[in-house]
Amino acid sequence: MKRREFVAFVAAVMAVNALGVDLMLPALAEMGRDLAIATANHRQWIITAYMVGFGTGQLVYGPLADRYGRKPILVVTLIGFVAASIFAAGSPTFEAMLGARVLQGLMSASTRVLAVAIVRDGQSGRQMARTLSLAQMIFFLVPILAPSLGQLLLGIGPWRFIFYALAGFAALILCWTTLRLSETLPESRRVPLSIASLCQGYRLTLTNRFSLGYAIAASMTFGGIIAFVSSAQQIFVEEFHAGERFTLLFALCAFAMGCASFANSRLVERLGTRLISQSALIGLIVLSCAHLVVIGSGAESLWTYIPFQALSMTCIGLCGSNFGAMAMEPVGHIAGTASSIQGFITSIGAVLVGSAIGQSYNGTTWPLAIGYLGIGLAVLAIVYVVEGGKLFTPQAAPVPPAR
């Protein structure tokens, strides 16, 4: 593929996962009634179950992709995602739906691992961060448009149509992959699948402070996104009574992340991943403190919440692709395995952080603002340790060990 098609393809692969989360947000209340979910906060488990499968599955696909190549693994898991989506569409109970969602997540986990590995096969450092930022810029159109598309599908038929739409989208990406994707991992670079090679890959990934530290940092910032996504419908509908404008308001917040990725793609090769991401962390902390003051004073309204949430998402967006690029830099020679482990850490950590914040929802935005402050402070502390106390300083990229 040429560059533009390649970026679009990576974004489309990543979008399979994003649609799996965001397309059904407008339908959560209807799903809750149809599936007899008595407690409103329990509807969030429809999102959480998917993320658990998504995080767990990533442990498997990297080693398989390092052994058999990227394309065959992507093709098989896209087929699996289509099947899981059809299963979800026919789920008769809440328990069956949770099982289907875990299965969907297990299949879509390959999209995260392989998107990063495919890019890393040919790029590194700031160039990789730029490509991922461009892909994420397109990718962030998905959460902007997905709730509106979900609402449109609800206007046509029941919530089950949403899962049939997910199956159709995955089938399109399957065709694109089959027809246009060339294998990016040559035979000469493939790693035999064995316990010894897996242990070696795990050891290299988990003992490198940049690889492990930035994966943990990414998990916490991603947790902020999960917290917002899982509680957004309740916040807009129950607290601010803006259900009729939910898709538009959600899109405004998601649009801020798209703008952040676009800005990052333009600036990262000049300013560097560290300066941008660490400045964004400081911004998140300052915004969260200001937001807590507004909430504490009783002045919180829809029109104060939207700017604070959008700006917080901007800061998180400036961290995501940069943290991912820095985590992969020292382990590019085992990109598939490393991407699996880092993806597992990022996704499961995000589920834990996001669920803790989301399940604390009490009818106000207080838990979300406190959660964002905690995320900002914790991630800044992690980055400080990883960078040896040197913040805001562009550094030479860590050199991967010779194979």
Secondary structure, DSSP 4 states (H G I P E B T S, - for coil): --HHHHHHHHHHHHHHHHHHHHTTGGGHHHHHHHTT--SGGGGGHHHHHHHHHHHHHHHHHHHHHHHH-HHHHHHHHHHHHHHHHHHHHT--SHHHHHHHHHHHHHHHHHHHHHHHHHHHHH--HHHHHHHHHHHHHHHTHHHHHHHHHHHHHHHHS-THHHHHHHHHHHHHHHHHHHHHPPP-S-GGG----SHHHHHHHHHHHHH-HHHHHHHHHHHHHHHHHHHHHHHHHHIIIIIS--GGGHHHHHHHHHHHHHHHHHHHHHHHHHH-HHHHHHHHHHHHHHHHHHHHHHHHTT---HHHHHHHHHHHHHHHHHHHHHHHHHHHGGGGGGHHHHHHHHHHHHHHHHHHHHHHHHTT--SSSHHHHHHHHHHHHHHHHHHHHHTTT--S---PPPPPPP-
